[in-house]
Amino acid sequence: MDVVEVTPTFEQYAFTFGGVAPLRRVTPGTALRLWSDDAFSGALRSATDLSAEKVDLRYVNPQTGPFFVEGAEPGDTLALHFVGMEPARDWGASAAIPFFGGLTSTERTATLQAALPDTTWIYELDRARNTVTFAARHGDLRIDLPVEPMLGTVGVAPAGGEVRSSLVPDAFGGNMDTPQMRPGSTCYLRVNVEGALFSLGDGHYRQGEGEACGTAVEGAMTSTVIVDLVKGADSGGGPAWPRIEDDTHWMTVGSSRPLEDAWRIGQTQLVHWFEELYGLHPMDAYQLLSQITEVPIANVVDANYSAVVKARKSLLPAASAYGGLHDDLRARAATLL
C-alpha cells in the first residue's frame, strides 16, 4: 500500500472544523502520513517562554487538513484507522495558561481570584528509551514518563454549514482530547457534508485522563492513518456522535457542558450501538451496559467537556461493526509497519 505524505506550511493550517477549503482530495483506502504542529503552533520552546507573551490565541490547535474524501456524502460513515503516531520533535511543551484549566477560575466559572501563574514546562524526549521527562519548575524532581502518543483533535466538518473552532469538541468530533485516540484505534464519524472534510492535529506525547491543567505534553506529531468510507445504507446513516473501536473495547464519545451531559451522551450512544451490534432491546442494552462500562473522562477544560464510555469486548459475545472494518483496517495497517 502506498502512503501519501503531507506536511503543511503554517499558511495551510486550518483552525476550524468547517469553513476551510480542502487541502487535498483522497480516495477511500488511502494511507496518509501527516505532520501536524503542536497546539501552540510551536510558540513555546523553552521554560522561559510564557503563553501570555508567545501564544497567539488566534492560532492554537492548528489542524492538518481538511481532506476531501471522494464519494463521501452526508449520512455515510468515515472510518479513520490510526496506524502509528511518532513524535516529530525532541521535546514537548505543557503550560498553565492564565484563566484556563480545570483547577482555576475561568470566564465560565468566574471568581474574584487572580489567575494561577503563567508557567511553562518543557519535556525532553528520549527516543531510545521512549520517554519524556517531567522536570519540576519549583524543585529538583525529575521523572521519566513513557511516551503514549495520541491525537487531541480528530473531526469532520459539522452539519448545517457550521464553522467551529478547533478548540471545541462536539458531535463532529473535534477537540475531544481522549487518550483513546491512539495507534491501533479506529474512529468512526458521521459525514455531514460532501467529502467529509476531515482534519486532525493537537498531538500529545502523553496525557492524563481529564487533561486537568488544560494542556498535555503538546508536541508536533507524524501520524499514519488509513482512510475508509462506509456508505449510508451500510452504516445505518452514520453515528450521531463519534465512535471508537480498538482490539479490546467498543467506545462512544459525548461532549457537552455540564460534564454529566457529556456522560449521558456517551452512555445513550453506546446503548444505541449495542442495539446494532447485538440486536438488543434498548432497555436490555441499558441494563447490560450499566454493569460493564468504564467511563474515562477525556477532558474537563475545553469549551465542551468530553467523556468516553467503554465496554470491554472480552466480556461480550463476538460482534462485528461495519462488516468487520476495524479488523480489516488492522490487517492493512500491518503491511505498513
Sequence and secondary structure as in RCSB ss.txt:
>XXXX:A:sequence
MDVVEVTPTFEQYAFTFGGVAPLRRVTPGTALRLWSDDAFSGALRSATDLSAEKVDLRYVNPQTGPFFVEGAEPG
DTLALHFVGMEPARDWGASAAIPFFGGLTSTERTATLQAALPDTTWIYELDRARNTVTFAARHGDLRIDLPVEPM
LGTVGVAPAGGEVRSSLVPDAFGGNMDTPQMRPGSTCYLRVNVEGALFSLGDGHYRQGEGEACGTAVEGAMTSTV
IVDLVKGADSGGGPAWPRIEDDTHWMTVGSSRPLEDAWRIGQTQLVHWFEELYGLHPMDAYQLLSQITEVPIANV
VDANYSAVVKARKSLLPAASAYGGLHDDLRARAATLL
>XXXX:A:secstr
  EEEE   GGG B EESSS  SEEE TT EEEEEE  TTTT   STT  HHHH  GGG S EEEEEEETT  TT
 EEEEEEEEEEESSSEEEEEE TT STTS  SSS  S      EEEEEEEETTTTEEEEE SSSS EEEEE   E
EEEEE   STT  EETT EETTEES   TTSSTT EEEEE  STTEEEEEEEEES   TB TTS  SB  EEEEE
EEEEE HHHHTT  SS EEE SSEEEEEEEESSHHHHHHHHHHHHHHHHHHHH   HHHHHHHHHHH B  EEES
SSSSEEEEEEEEGGGS    STTTHHHHHHHHHHTT 
